[in-house]
Amino acid sequence: MAIIPFETQIDFMRPRWNRDAWARIQADLDSSKERICHCSGIIMAVRPGHAVTPFLGFQTFLCTRLLPLPDGNIRRVNKEVIFYTELTRLGQPGSIIDEWKNVFTGESVRVVHAINDPFNYTISDTLILAPEDFGGDPSTLRKIPLIFPWQDLDGETLVLSTDMHLNYKNPLQPDHWPRESAGPRAQVSEMMRYFVKRADLENPALTAVPYVGTWQRITPWLPWMLMGQAAGHCLYNATMTTFPSVDRLPAHVREYAEKHCPHMLYAPTEDYGPSHSSLELYARQQTPAPLKEPT
């Protein structure tokens, strides 16, 4: 494995610099090294006629490696986990749970944690687009230059914003998954903010750039909640940062992974797939819940 060449002279309007900066923030351009992203946060229910209500916590970690591609671009190979937790008295994520009493229906349900292995994509100087993002022939995907909406906060701290808003065919169609499916289409948004130091981005000795950040996600009710097409959706709110090793993860998160999915505690060393979303994996790995008996 080798160090992937990268640019350090900051130029917000140059796609190649944006590519290299994004890669160094996500992971490490020294392919011999993995990088661990850790998120900790809460999930809130957004329902018509109700105040937004926190109801679950979660702990997420990603194990990521960057690999050089023959065309000069970068392949991000990655495993990602979301463990759902109870909320503490202070409204923070607490112990990881395997069963949950749905506070909206009163039903006890089995928790299905997200274990995504792999979730890979290519980092290039053009935006990552899927055919459903714009319609039309997949062979005519537009090449949009990769230019992020950076913010310069104080001359020393820069903020990278990466927002994604999707509306795609739900892998869990309601005719087959009446209790798990939120509807024929899945409306999902992710909004991330990475706070980095200008000096770190300009430092040619740093193949990975430290950051702290935030992650917000809007998504339908989680399928294992068995909410069907009930009105409303989930809103995730989390803080995030990175570590060089899983040893820096919270002890209870690492110990749960060691017991239940130890293969997720290290990044891939090669590209394999295919990659699937959490909803696609749920459709492949789970079976529809029995219909509720009429009362």
C-alpha positions, 0 to 999 in steps of 0.5 A: 500500500502507498500514500496517494498524492494530494494537493494542499494549496487551498482553492475552494473552486478547484475540483481536484483540491476539493477531492483531496480535502474531502478524502483526507477528512474522511479517511487517510491517504496513506492506504496502509492506515485505517480511520475510525469515524465515531458518531453519538447522538439521539433520534427524534420523532417528528409527528404532525400535531406533536412537539418533536420528541427524542425517543432513542439514542444511537452509536455509530462507527465507520472503519474506512480505508482509501485505495488508489485507482488506476485512473488517479481517483480514490476508492473509499472502502468502508464498513459502517455500524449503527447500534441503537440505545436507550436514552439516559435521564439527561437525554443522551445515548445510553446502553445498547438495546436488543429489544425496545418497547415502542413508545408510540404503539406500546408494542415490544419489538426486536431491534435490528442494528445496522451492520453495513459491510461494505459501503464503498464508493469512488471519490473523484473530482466530480459529484457522486450521482445515481440515476435516480438523482436526475432521471434518464439513461444511466449511461448519460450520468452528468459529470458535475465538478466537485465543489463544496460550499466551504465556510471560512469561520475565522480565518483559521477554522473551515467548515465543509458541508456535505448535504444529500437529499434523496427520494428513491424507490423503497426496497421495502414495498408496503404490499410485501412489508406492510408493517415495516414499510413507510411507503412506496418511496424512501425520502432520506436526507443527510447533512454533515458539517466537518470543522477543520483547521486551515493549517491542517489542510495546508500541511503536506505531512498530514495524510489525514486531517483531524475534524469534529463535526455534526451529522443530521439525518432525516429518514422514515420510521425504522422498519423494525419499529413496525410503524408502517405508514404512520404519519411522521419520520425520524430526525437524527442529531449527532456529533462526530469525530475520528480516531486512528483505532477502534480502541478509542471507541466508547468501551461499551460500543467496542465490547458489543461489537466484539461480541456480536460483529467482530468483523466490523472492527477493522476496515477492508483491505480490498474493494469488494461488494456490492454495497447496499443501503440499510433498507436494502440489507433489511429487505435481504436479511429479514422477513416481514413481521406477522400482521397484528391481530385485530382488536 
